[in-house]
Amino acid sequence: MPIYEFKCSECGLCFEEILPADHKQTPPCPQCKTNKKVEKLLSASVQHSGSAGSQASGCAPKGGFS
């Protein structure tokens, strides 16, 4: 099952959920418990270029895989 990234517009929390590919409903925010203002984020593929100057943005953690 794929991992989806979500962001809650109510409290600003970014979180991940493992869901079936054909899921229909947005999961509730684990912090404020609302699902009315949770949006699915578009995830970029991660490529390691070896450059120390790259910056991560949005909700994703900096650094990538180790």
Summary of the structure (lengths in Angstrom):
residues: 66
radius of gyration: 13.7
end to end distance: 22.3
largest distance: 39.8
contacts: 120
relative contact order: 0.26
helix: 0%
strand: 21%
